[in-house]
């Protein structure tokens, strides 16, 4: 296991792809047989093209079945990444705080303090 290499890949994933929209880095950082698993909230996504689709979709404002609201949503997500021997991400399991996002979008009420 190469911890420092994996840390570097994670930083690049977010800096270059997810925040920087540099799609040319996808082939370098994700394995061809990459799988994104966000079940039960989304179907399995397979292959590098799914990364591009996910990044493009979050920039458009759609969030699952919800249309864009014009509001900025901020919520936490925990990722568990599996790397292959070449240091590419082969599996991504995500757990998202969907309730916080739904509250910010105005779909779910915020509890009274």
Legacy VTK file of the C-alpha trace (Angstrom):
# vtk DataFile Version 3.0
C-alpha trace
ASCII
DATASET POLYDATA
POINTS 113 float
0.000 0.000 0.000
1.380 3.387 -0.988
-0.310 5.842 1.366
1.451 8.975 0.117
0.653 8.148 -3.505
-3.002 7.555 -2.628
-3.177 10.874 -0.726
-1.796 12.643 -3.766
-4.400 10.995 -6.009
-7.225 12.071 -3.672
-6.011 15.684 -3.689
-5.816 15.635 -7.469
-9.299 14.089 -7.772
-10.841 17.051 -6.001
-8.514 19.824 -7.145
-8.347 18.888 -10.808
-11.519 16.944 -11.616
-14.311 17.698 -9.145
-13.446 21.362 -8.520
-11.338 22.204 -11.560
-13.333 20.264 -14.180
-10.103 19.103 -15.845
-11.565 16.034 -17.492
-8.282 15.017 -19.103
-7.120 13.825 -15.650
-9.915 11.240 -15.411
-8.052 8.571 -17.408
-4.956 9.074 -15.282
-6.673 8.904 -11.887
-9.543 6.444 -12.426
-9.227 2.812 -13.540
-11.066 1.705 -16.712
-13.233 -0.651 -14.614
-14.057 2.039 -12.016
-17.331 1.617 -10.077
-19.174 4.325 -8.128
-21.528 2.932 -5.486
-23.984 5.330 -3.855
-26.717 2.770 -3.306
-29.523 2.979 -2.269
-29.696 6.599 -3.500
-28.338 5.988 -6.993
-27.680 3.079 -9.306
-24.162 1.721 -9.682
-22.125 3.712 -12.158
-19.423 1.899 -14.070
-16.488 3.207 -16.083
-14.581 6.451 -16.392
-17.349 8.130 -18.393
-19.511 7.982 -15.276
-17.063 10.324 -13.510
-17.456 12.932 -16.240
-21.259 12.556 -16.103
-21.329 13.006 -12.313
-19.097 16.102 -12.396
-21.065 17.689 -15.222
-24.384 16.977 -13.488
-23.413 18.619 -10.185
-22.390 21.779 -12.073
-25.784 21.949 -13.820
-27.768 22.162 -10.619
-29.894 19.013 -10.849
-29.737 16.925 -7.699
-31.347 13.549 -8.149
-35.017 14.108 -9.024
-34.943 17.737 -7.844
-34.751 20.506 -10.431
-32.280 23.379 -9.912
-33.385 25.818 -7.201
-30.726 28.474 -7.658
-29.599 27.801 -4.086
-26.117 26.682 -3.195
-26.291 23.404 -1.280
-23.505 22.406 1.060
-23.490 19.051 2.773
-21.006 16.437 3.833
-20.059 13.305 1.981
-17.822 10.510 3.157
-15.943 8.576 0.484
-14.225 5.250 0.747
-11.859 4.743 -2.155
-10.160 1.565 -3.306
-7.005 1.887 -5.384
-5.500 -0.610 -7.787
-1.776 -1.414 -7.946
-1.253 1.451 -10.406
-2.674 3.987 -7.953
-5.921 4.559 -9.840
-9.313 4.611 -8.124
-11.157 1.407 -8.951
-14.076 1.661 -6.492
-15.771 4.565 -4.763
-18.392 4.119 -2.076
-20.109 7.319 -1.039
-22.303 8.165 1.886
-23.979 11.561 1.570
-25.826 13.680 4.126
-28.872 13.936 1.843
-31.097 15.241 4.637
-28.986 18.395 5.004
-29.167 18.966 1.245
-32.929 18.454 1.164
-33.381 20.934 4.008
-31.295 23.561 2.234
-33.235 22.997 -0.988
-36.462 23.642 0.933
-37.856 20.149 0.372
-37.622 19.044 4.015
-38.377 21.259 7.007
-35.590 22.243 9.368
-36.347 21.067 12.907
-37.128 23.757 15.462
-34.459 24.278 18.107
LINES 1 114
113 0 1 2 3 4 5 6 7 8 9 10 11 12 13 14 15 16 17 18 19 20 21 22 23 24 25 26 27 28 29 30 31 32 33 34 35 36 37 38 39 40 41 42 43 44 45 46 47 48 49 50 51 52 53 54 55 56 57 58 59 60 61 62 63 64 65 66 67 68 69 70 71 72 73 74 75 76 77 78 79 80 81 82 83 84 85 86 87 88 89 90 91 92 93 94 95 96 97 98 99 100 101 102 103 104 105 106 107 108 109 110 111 112
